[in-house]
Each structure stands twice: as structure tokens, then as C-alpha cells.
């Protein structure tokens, strides 16, 4: 049986939330108070990054990404500027005597 805030397909009904209460009030301040303003969290992730607990390279890279995202912000990809192609003119000069190997310039006796 589906919860009352979902339709027959399992999607949330219009105006309904999957987390109606949201993050508990004071959660952020509780974490900051419990971890010396977050310093303990940073030190732990740094220890993972440094491999001090036997982490493999994947775990160390995840820690590096976590630290970089929070220390410098998540990288964004700037959209490449759209440039219109430059219009150019060119001339094709066909000299029937220049290249006999060109199938378009075969001598008439070979046609």
C-alpha cells in the first residue's frame, strides 16, 4: 500500500514533499558543536586522504574530492561559447593535363 502523499505510480502528489519536516532544526549547530566547529570532521577526512587507516586509492580520492569541494567549491563547467562558422570562398582549378591518375581527368582513350 502506497503512502497517502503518493499517486498510483509512486510519485509524490502535487504540493507534497518526501521530507515534509525537512532537516531537523538545530542539526547544523549540533554537528558544529559536537565536532569542534567541524575541525574533527576535517581532520578525519584528511587522515583518510593521507591513507592513515589503510584506505585504497579510491577512498583516498573520494576524500580528496570531498575536501576540495568544500574547501574550494565544486567545479563548474563553463559553457563553451557558440561561434558561428566563418564563411569563406574558395576556387577549384581543374587542369586536365596536371594529374593523369585522377579518375576525373582520364584520357579519352581510357574512357
C-alpha positions as CSV (number, residue, x, y, z in Angstrom):
1,X,0.0,0.0,0.0
2,X,1.3,3.4,-1.0
3,X,1.7,6.3,1.5
4,X,-1.0,9.0,1.3
5,X,1.3,11.5,-0.3
6,X,1.9,9.4,-3.4
7,X,-0.2,8.6,-6.5
8,X,-0.7,5.2,-8.1
9,X,2.7,5.3,-9.9
10,X,4.5,6.1,-6.7
11,X,5.2,9.7,-7.5
12,X,4.6,12.4,-4.9
13,X,1.3,14.2,-5.3
14,X,1.5,17.9,-6.3
15,X,2.4,20.0,-3.4
16,X,3.7,17.1,-1.3
17,X,7.2,16.5,-0.1
18,X,9.1,13.3,0.5
19,X,10.6,15.0,3.6
20,X,7.9,17.2,5.0
21,X,9.7,18.0,8.2
22,X,13.0,18.8,6.4
23,X,16.3,18.7,8.2
24,X,15.8,19.0,11.9
25,X,16.1,22.5,13.4
26,X,19.4,22.9,15.0
27,X,21.1,19.9,13.2
28,X,23.8,22.1,11.7
29,X,24.6,23.8,15.0
30,X,24.6,20.4,16.8
31,X,27.1,19.0,14.4
32,X,29.3,22.1,14.7
33,X,29.1,22.0,18.5
34,X,29.9,18.3,18.6
35,X,32.9,18.4,16.2
36,X,34.7,21.5,17.4
37,X,33.2,23.7,14.6
38,X,33.8,20.8,12.1
39,X,37.5,20.5,12.8
40,X,37.2,16.9,13.8
41,X,35.4,16.1,10.6
42,X,38.1,17.8,8.5
43,X,40.9,16.0,10.4
44,X,39.2,12.6,9.9
45,X,38.8,13.2,6.2
46,X,42.4,14.4,6.0
47,X,43.5,11.2,7.7
48,X,41.5,9.1,5.1
49,X,43.1,11.2,2.3
50,X,46.5,10.5,3.7
51,X,45.8,6.8,3.9
52,X,46.4,6.6,7.6
53,X,43.8,3.8,8.1
54,X,44.8,1.6,5.1
55,X,42.4,3.2,2.6
56,X,42.7,2.2,-1.0
57,X,43.3,4.8,-3.7
58,X,39.6,5.1,-4.5
59,X,38.7,6.0,-0.9
60,X,41.6,8.5,-0.8
61,X,40.4,10.1,-4.0
62,X,36.9,10.4,-2.6
63,X,38.3,12.1,0.5
64,X,40.3,14.5,-1.7
65,X,37.2,15.3,-3.7
66,X,35.2,15.9,-0.6
67,X,37.9,18.2,0.8
68,X,38.3,20.1,-2.5
69,X,34.6,20.5,-3.0
70,X,34.2,22.0,0.4
71,X,37.4,24.0,0.5
72,X,37.3,25.5,-2.9
73,X,33.7,24.8,-4.1
74,X,32.5,22.3,-6.6
75,X,34.0,22.8,-10.0
76,X,31.6,24.1,-12.7
77,X,31.8,23.6,-16.4
78,X,31.5,26.9,-18.2
79,X,29.5,26.6,-21.4
80,X,31.7,26.9,-24.4
81,X,30.9,30.0,-26.4
82,X,28.9,29.3,-29.6
83,X,30.8,30.6,-32.5
84,X,29.3,31.0,-36.0
85,X,31.3,29.4,-38.7
86,X,33.4,31.8,-40.8
87,X,32.2,32.0,-44.3
88,X,35.0,31.6,-46.8
89,X,35.1,31.3,-50.6
90,X,37.5,29.0,-52.4
91,X,38.2,28.2,-56.1
92,X,38.8,24.8,-57.6
93,X,41.1,25.0,-60.5
94,X,40.9,21.9,-62.7
95,X,43.7,21.4,-65.2
96,X,43.1,18.2,-67.2
97,X,46.8,17.8,-68.0
98,X,48.0,18.0,-64.5
99,X,47.2,14.7,-62.9
100,X,46.5,11.7,-65.1
101,X,45.9,9.4,-62.1
102,X,42.8,11.4,-61.1
103,X,39.8,9.4,-62.3
104,X,38.0,12.6,-63.3
105,X,40.8,13.5,-65.6
106,X,41.3,10.2,-67.5
107,X,42.4,10.5,-71.1
108,X,39.5,9.9,-73.6
109,X,41.0,6.7,-74.9
110,X,40.6,5.1,-71.5
111,X,37.0,6.1,-71.0
